[in-house]
């Protein structure tokens, strides 16, 4: 089945710092790859996705590139804001009915 | 606006009591899911349903039950057999049960034991 290893947190950054959250996965077939974000007290929402190798997903200044050769989907943002403070989950999808597996989540705290 | 609603936001359970968490979606999605989230952990799948009147167990189904009598609704019952029910419960849906599809989440229900 699928599995995912996500960078442990919490990650604490100052406003306008550069962010990287690492994610590597194992999966059969050619999965779509997702980053979800969870703001305090809320459910998850899709941040970005990529559906095939070398695709770059982007949204709200966040980016992640589907690297099939390294089975990675690292999340980056050039300049974080206090409002980006949340928990970020990496999740590889999959074919043939594999369960969607979420990483443990990385807490991001951005200080002003 | 289309989306997923969960109620109540907070739910308190007494010992030996069954409680039911509501999940409704108006996205016309075929697939629905229930997840449990414990502090500092990822999401674990409890049950999922691909279509009306059909559902399958996830990784941690013991002590839980579900029904899918309508496309829009997927209630979760936490039974007295679930010995450690305190958690944040998230309902989600997707257009179909393909893991290439985006899942849309509700705001969650926090269950606490009295």
HADDOCK unambig.tbl for C-alpha pairs under 7 A between the chains (distance, minus, plus):
assign (segid A and resid 31 and name CA) (segid B and resid 100 and name CA) 6.59 0.50 0.50
assign (segid A and resid 32 and name CA) (segid B and resid 100 and name CA) 5.19 0.50 0.50
assign (segid A and resid 42 and name CA) (segid B and resid 107 and name CA) 4.93 0.50 0.50
assign (segid A and resid 42 and name CA) (segid B and resid 108 and name CA) 6.50 0.50 0.50
assign (segid A and resid 43 and name CA) (segid B and resid 90 and name CA) 6.61 0.50 0.50
assign (segid A and resid 43 and name CA) (segid B and resid 105 and name CA) 5.72 0.50 0.50
assign (segid A and resid 43 and name CA) (segid B and resid 106 and name CA) 5.57 0.50 0.50
assign (segid A and resid 43 and name CA) (segid B and resid 107 and name CA) 4.30 0.50 0.50
assign (segid A and resid 43 and name CA) (segid B and resid 108 and name CA) 5.58 0.50 0.50
assign (segid A and resid 44 and name CA) (segid B and resid 105 and name CA) 5.66 0.50 0.50
assign (segid A and resid 45 and name CA) (segid B and resid 104 and name CA) 6.54 0.50 0.50
assign (segid A and resid 45 and name CA) (segid B and resid 105 and name CA) 6.38 0.50 0.50
assign (segid A and resid 93 and name CA) (segid B and resid 99 and name CA) 4.51 0.50 0.50
assign (segid A and resid 93 and name CA) (segid B and resid 100 and name CA) 5.39 0.50 0.50
assign (segid A and resid 94 and name CA) (segid B and resid 99 and name CA) 5.10 0.50 0.50
assign (segid A and resid 94 and name CA) (segid B and resid 100 and name CA) 6.20 0.50 0.50
assign (segid A and resid 95 and name CA) (segid B and resid 98 and name CA) 6.99 0.50 0.50
assign (segid A and resid 95 and name CA) (segid B and resid 99 and name CA) 6.42 0.50 0.50
assign (segid A and resid 97 and name CA) (segid B and resid 98 and name CA) 6.69 0.50 0.50
assign (segid A and resid 100 and name CA) (segid B and resid 99 and name CA) 6.11 0.50 0.50
assign (segid A and resid 102 and name CA) (segid B and resid 42 and name CA) 5.98 0.50 0.50
assign (segid A and resid 102 and name CA) (segid B and resid 43 and name CA) 6.11 0.50 0.50
assign (segid A and resid 103 and name CA) (segid B and resid 42 and name CA) 5.72 0.50 0.50
assign (segid A and resid 104 and name CA) (segid B and resid 41 and name CA) 4.99 0.50 0.50
assign (segid A and resid 104 and name CA) (segid B and resid 42 and name CA) 3.90 0.50 0.50
assign (segid A and resid 105 and name CA) (segid B and resid 41 and name CA) 6.89 0.50 0.50
assign (segid A and resid 105 and name CA) (segid B and resid 42 and name CA) 5.87 0.50 0.50
